[in-house]
């Protein structure tokens, strides 16, 4: 990525993002992307840890980015629990599965934000901004 492409991507304004991804490599990559563009990131590979982080967070969590398929519970169920703890939080689902498979998890309903893995830095940051702006 050139310097001009890098600077053209939208940066955050310190928004807090909770990142939930069971693949450690993808978790670290997405966390680095967000931190490099001025987001505060809480990250975990576990649904139960995500719930604990949301309970402990005194300030609001602006956005949760979660994988749809997680070991303990699916991302949709996790989002439902966390919306009780963080009612203003927005949610971006991601998955490496096709849209047809994801539709069966009830994630691709109208008004639900989704990004297909793998994604580029630009695709990810633009989608994060879209979701935050609502």
Backbone as JSON Lines, residues from 0, in Angstrom:
{"i":0,"aa":"X","n":[0.85,-1.17,0.0],"ca":[0.0,0.0,0.0],"c":[0.9,1.24,0.0]}
{"i":1,"aa":"X","n":[0.61,2.18,-0.88],"ca":[1.41,3.4,-0.95],"c":[1.02,4.35,0.18]}
{"i":2,"aa":"X","n":[1.86,5.36,0.42],"ca":[1.55,6.35,1.45],"c":[0.25,7.07,1.16]}
{"i":3,"aa":"X","n":[-0.01,7.39,-0.1],"ca":[-1.24,8.11,-0.44],"c":[-2.46,7.21,-0.24]}
{"i":4,"aa":"X","n":[-2.34,5.92,-0.55],"ca":[-3.45,4.99,-0.3],"c":[-3.68,4.85,1.21]}
{"i":5,"aa":"X","n":[-2.59,4.78,1.96],"ca":[-2.67,4.66,3.41],"c":[-3.37,5.88,4.01]}
{"i":6,"aa":"X","n":[-3.0,7.08,3.59],"ca":[-3.56,8.29,4.16],"c":[-5.0,8.53,3.71]}
{"i":7,"aa":"X","n":[-5.42,7.91,2.61],"ca":[-6.78,8.09,2.11],"c":[-7.8,7.25,2.89]}
{"i":8,"aa":"X","n":[-7.33,6.28,3.65],"ca":[-8.25,5.43,4.41],"c":[-8.77,6.17,5.63]}
{"i":9,"aa":"X","n":[-10.03,5.93,6.0],"ca":[-10.61,6.64,7.14],"c":[-10.01,6.18,8.47]}
{"i":10,"aa":"X","n":[-9.64,7.14,9.29],"ca":[-9.14,6.84,10.63],"c":[-10.26,7.03,11.63]}
{"i":11,"aa":"X","n":[-10.12,6.33,12.74],"ca":[-11.08,6.5,13.81],"c":[-10.78,7.75,14.62]}
{"i":12,"aa":"X","n":[-11.63,7.99,15.6],"ca":[-11.45,9.13,16.51],"c":[-11.4,8.59,17.94]}
{"i":13,"aa":"X","n":[-10.71,7.46,18.09],"ca":[-10.57,6.87,19.42],"c":[-11.74,6.01,19.84]}
{"i":14,"aa":"X","n":[-12.61,5.65,18.9],"ca":[-13.73,4.78,19.23],"c":[-13.23,3.44,19.79]}
{"i":15,"aa":"X","n":[-14.01,2.87,20.69],"ca":[-13.66,1.59,21.27],"c":[-14.31,0.47,20.47]}
{"i":16,"aa":"X","n":[-13.48,-0.47,20.04],"ca":[-13.94,-1.61,19.25],"c":[-13.62,-2.9,20.02]}
{"i":17,"aa":"X","n":[-14.64,-3.73,20.21],"ca":[-14.45,-5.05,20.78],"c":[-14.36,-6.03,19.62]}
{"i":18,"aa":"X","n":[-13.23,-6.69,19.53],"ca":[-12.95,-7.61,18.42],"c":[-12.99,-9.04,18.95]}
{"i":19,"aa":"X","n":[-13.86,-9.87,18.37],"ca":[-14.01,-11.26,18.82],"c":[-13.79,-12.17,17.62]}
{"i":20,"aa":"X","n":[-12.69,-12.92,17.66],"ca":[-12.3,-13.78,16.54],"c":[-11.54,-14.95,17.11]}
{"i":21,"aa":"X","n":[-11.97,-16.19,16.82],"ca":[-11.33,-17.36,17.41],"c":[-10.03,-17.74,16.74]}
{"i":22,"aa":"X","n":[-9.74,-17.22,15.57],"ca":[-8.46,-17.47,14.89],"c":[-7.46,-16.4,15.35]}
{"i":23,"aa":"X","n":[-6.46,-16.82,16.11],"ca":[-5.5,-15.88,16.71],"c":[-4.81,-15.0,15.67]}
{"i":24,"aa":"X","n":[-4.44,-15.57,14.53],"ca":[-3.74,-14.8,13.49],"c":[-4.64,-13.7,12.92]}
{"i":25,"aa":"X","n":[-5.89,-14.02,12.65],"ca":[-6.83,-13.02,12.14],"c":[-7.12,-11.98,13.21]}
{"i":26,"aa":"X","n":[-7.25,-12.42,14.46],"ca":[-7.48,-11.5,15.57],"c":[-6.37,-10.46,15.64]}
{"i":27,"aa":"X","n":[-5.12,-10.92,15.6],"ca":[-3.97,-10.0,15.7],"c":[-3.91,-9.06,14.5]}
{"i":28,"aa":"X","n":[-4.18,-9.58,13.32],"ca":[-4.15,-8.76,12.12],"c":[-5.22,-7.67,12.16]}
{"i":29,"aa":"X","n":[-6.44,-8.04,12.49],"ca":[-7.53,-7.06,12.56],"c":[-7.27,-6.04,13.67]}
{"i":30,"aa":"X","n":[-6.74,-6.5,14.8],"ca":[-6.42,-5.59,15.91],"c":[-5.38,-4.56,15.48]}
{"i":31,"aa":"X","n":[-4.35,-5.03,14.8],"ca":[-3.3,-4.12,14.32],"c":[-3.86,-3.11,13.33]}
{"i":32,"aa":"X","n":[-4.71,-3.58,12.4],"ca":[-5.33,-2.67,11.43],"c":[-6.08,-1.56,12.16]}
{"i":33,"aa":"X","n":[-6.9,-1.94,13.12],"ca":[-7.71,-0.95,13.84],"c":[-6.84,0.0,14.66]}
{"i":34,"aa":"X","n":[-5.87,-0.53,15.37],"ca":[-5.01,0.32,16.19],"c":[-4.2,1.29,15.34]}
{"i":35,"aa":"X","n":[-3.77,0.83,14.17],"ca":[-3.01,1.71,13.27],"c":[-3.85,2.88,12.75]}
{"i":36,"aa":"X","n":[-5.16,2.74,12.83],"ca":[-6.05,3.81,12.36],"c":[-6.84,4.42,13.51]}
{"i":37,"aa":"X","n":[-6.22,4.47,14.68],"ca":[-6.66,5.22,15.84],"c":[-7.94,4.73,16.51]}
{"i":38,"aa":"X","n":[-8.14,3.44,16.52],"ca":[-9.23,2.86,17.31],"c":[-8.63,2.26,18.57]}
{"i":39,"aa":"X","n":[-9.39,2.3,19.67],"ca":[-9.01,1.59,20.88],"c":[-9.61,0.19,20.75]}
{"i":40,"aa":"X","n":[-8.8,-0.83,20.93],"ca":[-9.26,-2.18,20.66],"c":[-9.18,-3.07,21.9]}
{"i":41,"aa":"X","n":[-10.3,-3.72,22.2],"ca":[-10.34,-4.81,23.16],"c":[-10.48,-6.05,22.31]}
{"i":42,"aa":"X","n":[-9.64,-7.05,22.52],"ca":[-9.71,-8.22,21.64],"c":[-9.68,-9.51,22.44]}
{"i":43,"aa":"X","n":[-10.37,-10.51,21.9],"ca":[-10.43,-11.81,22.54],"c":[-10.79,-12.88,21.51]}
{"i":44,"aa":"X","n":[-10.42,-14.12,21.84],"ca":[-10.78,-15.26,20.99],"c":[-12.01,-15.98,21.53]}
{"i":45,"aa":"X","n":[-12.58,-15.5,22.62],"ca":[-13.64,-16.24,23.29],"c":[-14.89,-15.39,23.55]}
{"i":46,"aa":"X","n":[-16.05,-16.0,23.38],"ca":[-17.32,-15.32,23.64],"c":[-17.46,-14.97,25.12]}
{"i":47,"aa":"X","n":[-17.11,-15.9,25.99],"ca":[-17.24,-15.64,27.43],"c":[-16.32,-14.5,27.86]}
{"i":48,"aa":"X","n":[-15.14,-14.42,27.29],"ca":[-14.23,-13.31,27.59],"c":[-14.78,-11.99,27.05]}
{"i":49,"aa":"X","n":[-15.42,-12.03,25.9],"ca":[-16.04,-10.83,25.34],"c":[-17.13,-10.3,26.27]}
{"i":50,"aa":"X","n":[-17.92,-11.2,26.82],"ca":[-18.96,-10.8,27.77],"c":[-18.33,-10.19,29.01]}
{"i":51,"aa":"X","n":[-17.27,-10.81,29.51],"ca":[-16.56,-10.27,30.69],"c":[-16.01,-8.88,30.41]}
{"i":52,"aa":"X","n":[-15.39,-8.69,29.24],"ca":[-14.84,-7.38,28.87],"c":[-15.95,-6.33,28.79]}
{"i":53,"aa":"X","n":[-17.08,-6.7,28.22],"ca":[-18.2,-5.74,28.1],"c":[-18.76,-5.37,29.47]}
{"i":54,"aa":"X","n":[-18.78,-6.32,30.38],"ca":[-19.26,-6.03,31.74],"c":[-18.3,-5.11,32.48]}
{"i":55,"aa":"X","n":[-17.0,-5.31,32.26],"ca":[-15.98,-4.52,32.97],"c":[-15.8,-3.12,32.39]}
{"i":56,"aa":"X","n":[-16.13,-2.93,31.14],"ca":[-15.86,-1.66,30.46],"c":[-16.8,-0.59,30.99]}
{"i":57,"aa":"X","n":[-16.22,0.39,31.67],"ca":[-17.04,1.46,32.24],"c":[-17.54,2.41,31.16]}
{"i":58,"aa":"X","n":[-16.69,2.7,30.18],"ca":[-17.11,3.53,29.06],"c":[-17.82,2.65,28.05]}
{"i":59,"aa":"X","n":[-18.44,3.29,27.11],"ca":[-19.18,2.5,26.12],"c":[-18.25,1.85,25.1]}
{"i":60,"aa":"X","n":[-18.71,0.74,24.6],"ca":[-18.08,0.08,23.46],"c":[-18.86,0.54,22.25]}
{"i":61,"aa":"X","n":[-18.18,1.17,21.3],"ca":[-18.85,1.74,20.14],"c":[-19.23,0.68,19.11]}
{"i":62,"aa":"X","n":[-18.37,-0.33,18.97],"ca":[-18.55,-1.32,17.91],"c":[-17.99,-2.66,18.35]}
{"i":63,"aa":"X","n":[-18.74,-3.72,18.06],"ca":[-18.19,-5.07,18.2],"c":[-18.05,-5.64,16.79]}
{"i":64,"aa":"X","n":[-16.85,-6.13,16.51],"ca":[-16.59,-6.86,15.27],"c":[-16.42,-8.31,15.69]}
{"i":65,"aa":"X","n":[-17.3,-9.17,15.21],"ca":[-17.26,-10.56,15.65],"c":[-17.39,-11.53,14.49]}
{"i":66,"aa":"X","n":[-16.71,-12.64,14.63],"ca":[-16.88,-13.74,13.7],"c":[-18.29,-14.29,13.92]}
{"i":67,"aa":"X","n":[-18.9,-14.79,12.87],"ca":[-20.23,-15.37,12.99],"c":[-20.16,-16.71,13.7]}
{"i":68,"aa":"X","n":[-19.18,-17.53,13.35],"ca":[-19.05,-18.87,13.91],"c":[-17.93,-18.85,14.95]}
{"i":69,"aa":"X","n":[-18.33,-19.05,16.2],"ca":[-17.39,-19.08,17.32],"c":[-17.6,-20.38,18.09]}
{"i":70,"aa":"X","n":[-16.58,-20.85,18.82],"ca":[-16.71,-22.14,19.51],"c":[-17.81,-22.19,20.59]}
{"i":71,"aa":"X","n":[-17.92,-21.18,21.43],"ca":[-18.85,-21.25,22.57],"c":[-20.29,-20.91,22.19]}
{"i":72,"aa":"X","n":[-20.45,-19.92,21.35],"ca":[-21.77,-19.5,20.88],"c":[-21.57,-18.75,19.59]}
{"i":73,"aa":"X","n":[-22.61,-18.63,18.78],"ca":[-22.41,-17.91,17.53],"c":[-22.41,-16.4,17.76]}
{"i":74,"aa":"X","n":[-21.87,-15.69,16.8],"ca":[-21.74,-14.24,16.92],"c":[-23.06,-13.52,17.1]}
{"i":75,"aa":"X","n":[-24.12,-14.04,16.5],"ca":[-25.44,-13.41,16.64],"c":[-25.93,-13.49,18.08]}
{"i":76,"aa":"X","n":[-25.77,-14.66,18.72],"ca":[-26.18,-14.8,20.12],"c":[-25.32,-13.93,21.03]}
{"i":77,"aa":"X","n":[-24.02,-13.87,20.75],"ca":[-23.12,-13.02,21.52],"c":[-23.55,-11.56,21.39]}
{"i":78,"aa":"X","n":[-23.86,-11.11,20.19],"ca":[-24.3,-9.73,19.99],"c":[-25.56,-9.44,20.79]}
{"i":79,"aa":"X","n":[-26.48,-10.4,20.83],"ca":[-27.72,-10.21,21.6],"c":[-27.44,-9.99,23.08]}
{"i":80,"aa":"X","n":[-26.52,-10.76,23.64],"ca":[-26.15,-10.61,25.06],"c":[-25.47,-9.27,25.29]}
{"i":81,"aa":"X","n":[-24.52,-8.93,24.41],"ca":[-23.75,-7.7,24.63],"c":[-24.59,-6.44,24.4]}
{"i":82,"aa":"X","n":[-25.6,-6.52,23.57],"ca":[-26.47,-5.35,23.35],"c":[-27.24,-4.99,24.63]}
{"i":83,"aa":"X","n":[-27.45,-5.97,25.5],"ca":[-28.09,-5.69,26.8],"c":[-27.12,-4.9,27.68]}
{"i":84,"aa":"X","n":[-25.83,-5.29,27.65],"ca":[-24.81,-4.62,28.45],"c":[-24.38,-3.29,27.84]}
{"i":85,"aa":"X","n":[-24.39,-3.21,26.53],"ca":[-23.91,-2.02,25.79],"c":[-24.97,-1.68,24.73]}
{"i":86,"aa":"X","n":[-26.1,-1.1,25.11],"ca":[-27.22,-0.92,24.18],"c":[-26.91,-0.06,22.95]}
{"i":87,"aa":"X","n":[-25.98,0.85,23.05],"ca":[-25.65,1.73,21.92],"c":[-24.61,1.12,20.98]}
{"i":88,"aa":"X","n":[-24.06,-0.03,21.35],"ca":[-23.01,-0.67,20.57],"c":[-23.54,-1.14,19.21]}
{"i":89,"aa":"X","n":[-22.76,-0.87,18.18],"ca":[-23.07,-1.36,16.85],"c":[-22.3,-2.66,16.62]}
{"i":90,"aa":"X","n":[-22.74,-3.44,15.64],"ca":[-22.14,-4.77,15.44],"c":[-21.82,-4.96,13.96]}
{"i":91,"aa":"X","n":[-20.61,-5.46,13.71],"ca":[-20.19,-5.86,12.38],"c":[-19.82,-7.34,12.45]}
{"i":92,"aa":"X","n":[-20.53,-8.17,11.68],"ca":[-20.24,-9.59,11.62],"c":[-19.25,-9.84,10.49]}
{"i":93,"aa":"X","n":[-18.39,-10.85,10.69],"ca":[-17.46,-11.25,9.64],"c":[-17.42,-12.77,9.59]}
{"i":94,"aa":"X","n":[-17.12,-13.29,8.4],"ca":[-17.01,-14.73,8.27],"c":[-16.27,-15.09,6.99]}
{"i":95,"aa":"X","n":[-15.64,-16.23,7.04],"ca":[-15.01,-16.8,5.86],"c":[-15.96,-17.7,5.11]}
{"i":96,"aa":"X","n":[-17.11,-17.99,5.71],"ca":[-18.12,-18.8,5.03],"c":[-18.86,-17.95,4.01]}
{"i":97,"aa":"X","n":[-19.46,-18.6,3.04],"ca":[-20.2,-17.87,2.0],"c":[-21.45,-17.23,2.58]}
{"i":98,"aa":"X","n":[-21.99,-16.26,1.86],"ca":[-23.21,-15.57,2.29],"c":[-24.37,-16.55,2.46]}
{"i":99,"aa":"X","n":[-24.44,-17.59,1.62],"ca":[-25.53,-18.58,1.74],"c":[-25.46,-19.31,3.07]}
{"i":100,"aa":"X","n":[-24.26,-19.69,3.49],"ca":[-24.1,-20.39,4.77],"c":[-24.44,-19.44,5.92]}
{"i":101,"aa":"X","n":[-23.97,-18.21,5.82],"ca":[-24.19,-17.24,6.88],"c":[-25.67,-16.9,7.02]}
{"i":102,"aa":"X","n":[-26.4,-16.88,5.94],"ca":[-27.84,-16.58,5.98],"c":[-28.57,-17.54,6.91]}
{"i":103,"aa":"X","n":[-28.09,-18.78,6.98],"ca":[-28.73,-19.78,7.86],"c":[-28.5,-19.46,9.33]}
{"i":104,"aa":"X","n":[-27.52,-18.65,9.64],"ca":[-27.27,-18.24,11.03],"c":[-28.1,-16.99,11.38]}
{"i":105,"aa":"X","n":[-28.9,-16.49,10.44],"ca":[-29.74,-15.33,10.71],"c":[-28.98,-14.03,10.75]}
{"i":106,"aa":"X","n":[-27.78,-14.0,10.2],"ca":[-26.95,-12.81,10.3],"c":[-27.21,-11.83,9.16]}
{"i":107,"aa":"X","n":[-27.62,-12.32,8.02],"ca":[-27.76,-11.43,6.86],"c":[-29.15,-10.81,6.74]}
{"i":108,"aa":"X","n":[-29.81,-10.65,7.86],"ca":[-31.11,-9.97,7.85],"c":[-30.9,-8.5,7.49]}
{"i":109,"aa":"X","n":[-31.95,-7.85,7.07],"ca":[-31.86,-6.44,6.69],"c":[-31.37,-5.61,7.88]}
{"i":110,"aa":"X","n":[-30.5,-4.66,7.6],"ca":[-29.98,-3.78,8.64],"c":[-28.81,-4.36,9.41]}
{"i":111,"aa":"X","n":[-28.34,-5.54,9.03],"ca":[-27.21,-6.18,9.71],"c":[-25.97,-5.98,8.84]}
{"i":112,"aa":"X","n":[-24.88,-5.58,9.47],"ca":[-23.63,-5.33,8.75],"c":[-22.78,-6.59,8.73]}
{"i":113,"aa":"X","n":[-22.19,-6.87,7.56],"ca":[-21.42,-8.08,7.37],"c":[-20.26,-7.81,6.42]}
{"i":114,"aa":"X","n":[-19.1,-8.42,6.71],"ca":[-17.95,-8.37,5.81],"c":[-17.43,-9.78,5.61]}
{"i":115,"aa":"X","n":[-17.13,-10.11,4.37],"ca":[-16.64,-11.44,4.01],"c":[-15.13,-11.5,4.2]}
{"i":116,"aa":"X","n":[-14.62,-12.55,4.88],"ca":[-13.18,-12.79,4.99],"c":[-12.75,-13.63,3.79]}
{"i":117,"aa":"X","n":[-11.57,-13.46,3.28],"ca":[-10.59,-12.45,3.67],"c":[-10.97,-11.08,3.12]}
{"i":118,"aa":"X","n":[-10.52,-10.05,3.82],"ca":[-10.78,-8.68,3.38],"c":[-9.48,-7.9,3.41]}
{"i":119,"aa":"X","n":[-9.44,-6.84,2.62],"ca":[-8.26,-5.97,2.59],"c":[-8.36,-4.96,3.73]}
{"i":120,"aa":"X","n":[-7.25,-4.3,4.01],"ca":[-7.24,-3.23,5.01],"c":[-8.28,-2.19,4.63]}
{"i":121,"aa":"X","n":[-8.29,-1.78,3.38],"ca":[-9.22,-0.74,2.92],"c":[-10.67,-1.19,3.09]}
{"i":122,"aa":"X","n":[-10.98,-2.41,2.67],"ca":[-12.36,-2.92,2.81],"c":[-12.78,-2.92,4.27]}
{"i":123,"aa":"X","n":[-11.9,-3.38,5.14],"ca":[-12.21,-3.48,6.56],"c":[-12.45,-2.11,7.18]}
{"i":124,"aa":"X","n":[-11.52,-1.18,6.94],"ca":[-11.66,0.15,7.54],"c":[-12.87,0.91,7.01]}
{"i":125,"aa":"X","n":[-13.15,0.76,5.73],"ca":[-14.33,1.42,5.16],"c":[-15.61,0.84,5.75]}
{"i":126,"aa":"X","n":[-15.66,-0.47,5.94],"ca":[-16.85,-1.1,6.52],"c":[-17.01,-0.68,7.98]}
{"i":127,"aa":"X","n":[-15.91,-0.62,8.74],"ca":[-15.97,-0.18,10.14],"c":[-16.54,1.24,10.2]}
{"i":128,"aa":"X","n":[-16.07,2.13,9.35],"ca":[-16.58,3.5,9.33],"c":[-18.07,3.53,8.96]}
{"i":129,"aa":"X","n":[-18.45,2.73,7.96],"ca":[-19.86,2.66,7.55],"c":[-20.75,2.26,8.73]}
{"i":130,"aa":"X","n":[-20.32,1.25,9.47],"ca":[-21.12,0.76,10.59],"c":[-21.18,1.81,11.7]}
{"i":131,"aa":"X","n":[-20.06,2.43,12.01],"ca":[-20.04,3.44,13.07],"c":[-20.92,4.64,12.73]}
{"i":132,"aa":"X","n":[-20.96,5.0,11.47],"ca":[-21.8,6.13,11.04],"c":[-23.27,5.75,10.98]}
{"i":133,"aa":"X","n":[-23.52,4.42,10.89],"ca":[-24.86,3.88,10.94],"c":[-25.73,4.26,9.78]}
